[in-house]
Amino acid sequence: TWEACPYHDAEKAKATFGATLAGMAETGATLVGAWVDAPAHKFFLVIEAESVEQLETAMSPIIDIGCAETRPVSDAAELLRRRTDDA
């Protein structure tokens, strides 16, 4: 939200999104990519994780400053391969 946005506060930005992005590997998760729509106060992260717990740990520096929508996804080519190999 605009109330929690660290855009105009360099220290808050380092402590939240900076810490999240920099510390991702320490959690065992892999940051595939990160994008931001700053005017809308939306961050889009693609993270590879083995468990929900690993994802929660990776996101802990920003968990308190807003809400998140998490969508587990699968590799489309792998899914297609599994589905067509079974036929």
C-alpha positions as MATLAB code, in Angstrom:
seq = 'TWEACPYHDAEKAKATFGATLAGMAETGATLVGAWVDAPAHKFFLVIEAESVEQLETAMSPIIDIGCAETRPVSDAAELLRRRTDDA';
ca = [
       0.000    0.000    0.000;
       1.077    3.610   -0.359;
       1.161    3.920    3.434;
       3.768    1.171    3.788;
       5.699    1.842    0.578;
       9.447    2.268    1.138;
      10.005    4.121   -2.146;
      10.835    7.465   -0.509;
      12.677    5.965    2.470;
      16.050    4.478    1.495;
      16.625    2.845    4.886;
      13.192    1.210    4.859;
      13.778    0.057    1.260;
      17.072   -1.596    2.288;
      15.490   -3.210    5.349;
      12.508   -4.605    3.437;
      12.838   -5.333   -0.264;
      16.619   -4.977   -0.220;
      16.894   -7.565    2.550;
      14.395   -9.850    0.835;
      16.202   -9.845   -2.492;
      19.695  -10.020   -0.997;
      18.851  -12.784    1.487;
      16.854  -15.030   -0.817;
      19.668  -17.557   -1.385;
      20.257  -17.877    2.367;
      16.760  -19.336    2.704;
      17.417  -21.967    0.066;
      14.920  -20.331   -2.286;
      15.943  -19.082   -5.713;
      14.925  -15.672   -6.965;
      14.149  -16.156  -10.657;
      13.148  -12.554  -11.262;
      11.768   -9.425   -9.645;
       9.710   -6.659  -11.219;
       7.912   -3.647   -9.812;
       4.976   -1.494  -10.857;
       5.927    1.408   -8.575;
       2.895    3.660   -9.169;
       0.576    0.752   -8.293;
       2.723   -0.317   -5.297;
       2.957   -3.848   -6.695;
       5.997   -6.097   -6.674;
       6.134   -9.257   -8.755;
       8.583  -11.921   -7.627;
       9.169  -15.272   -9.266;
      10.680  -17.529   -6.629;
      11.593  -21.177   -6.799;
      11.107  -22.844   -3.414;
      10.766  -26.381   -2.125;
       8.083  -25.578    0.465;
       5.706  -22.933    1.729;
       7.875  -22.610    4.837;
      10.904  -21.779    2.696;
       8.882  -19.145    0.856;
       7.620  -17.629    4.132;
      11.189  -17.364    5.438;
      12.365  -15.769    2.194;
       9.557  -13.210    2.325;
       9.852  -12.429    6.053;
      11.481   -8.959    5.629;
       8.424   -7.707    3.719;
       5.642   -9.789    5.223;
       4.469   -6.985    7.532;
       4.264   -4.130    5.012;
       1.433   -5.303    2.814;
      -0.420   -8.265    1.463;
       0.704  -10.852   -1.017;
      -0.905  -13.180   -3.464;
       1.003  -16.409   -3.857;
       0.465  -18.655   -6.847;
       2.211  -22.015   -7.071;
       2.948  -22.858  -10.687;
       4.467  -25.739  -12.620;
       6.783  -25.906  -15.601;
       4.390  -25.990  -18.572;
       6.664  -28.076  -20.807;
       7.195  -30.631  -18.035;
       3.464  -30.827  -17.345;
       2.733  -31.348  -21.036;
       5.449  -33.994  -21.255;
       4.003  -35.891  -18.269;
       0.428  -35.650  -19.576;
       1.273  -36.747  -23.116;
       3.694  -39.501  -22.077;
       0.904  -41.047  -19.971;
      -1.478  -41.202  -22.937;
];
